[in-house]
């Protein structure tokens, strides 16, 4: 997962308009294209979410009372880093348009 984080560091996190024709050129089917991008975005979202939670748990401290809750600077920095990452859909679209996604469809017999 760290390779994805380093790869998207320079990516613009804002959503920009895309040409649907450019996206459909690869397999000539708009619905298949959107299905591939959606599945990849879901994978990225789940991976980033689980990685974030595992990193935050490393610094988690369970206080005995409400008064003992303190702000953990490491947790704040990690959270800010993940907030600055582009949306998983933006990452998936860029991967698709750059030809970095390999996909195949299951046979209907399976």
C-alpha positions, -999 to 999 in steps of 0.1 A, spaced: 0 0 0 29 24 6 36 25 -31 1 39 -37 6 66 -11 39 77 -26 25 75 -61 -5 98 -53 15 124 -33 19 146 -64 -16 139 -77 -42 167 -76 -68 157 -50 -95 177 -67 -120 161 -90 -117 174 -126 -140 167 -155 -130 138 -177 -139 128 -212 -162 98 -211 -150 89 -246 -114 88 -234 -124 65 -206 -143 41 -228 -117 38 -255 -100 8 -238 -129 -17 -238 -157 2 -258 -183 -4 -230 -192 25 -207 -208 2 -180 -178 -21 -179 -154 8 -176 -174 23 -147 -176 -12 -131 -138 -16 -132 -132 19 -118 -158 14 -91 -143 -20 -80 -108 -5 -79 -120 25 -59 -136 2 -34 -104 -18 -30 -84 14 -25 -109 27 0 -109 -5 21 -71 -8 20 -65 28 30 -91 26 57 -77 -5 73 -42 9 71 -53 41 87 -70 23 116 -40 0 122 -17 30 124 -40 49 147 -43 19 170 -5 19 175 -8 52 193 -41 45 210 -42 49 247 -73 38 267 -79 64 294 -97 55 326 -118 86 328 -131 112 304 -109 139 319 -77 120 309 -84 122 272 -56 140 255 -48 149 220 -21 126 206 0 145 181 11 114 162 -25 104 156 -34 140 144 -5 140 120 -14 106 106 -50 116 102 -40 148 84 -18 129 60 -47 105 51 -71 135 47 -48 151 21 -47 120 -1 -69 121 -32 -103 104 -31 -100 67 -40 -123 73 -71 -98 99 -84 -69 75 -79 -88 47 -96 -97 69 -126 -61 80 -130 -49 44 -128 -74 34 -154 -65 62 -178 -28 56 -174 -32 19 -182 -21 8 -147 -52 -13 -141 -53 -49 -152 -87 -65 -151 -105 -95 -165 -141 -106 -164 -152 -140 -151 -165 -165 -175 -202 -169 -173 -198 -207 -169 -179 -202 -135 
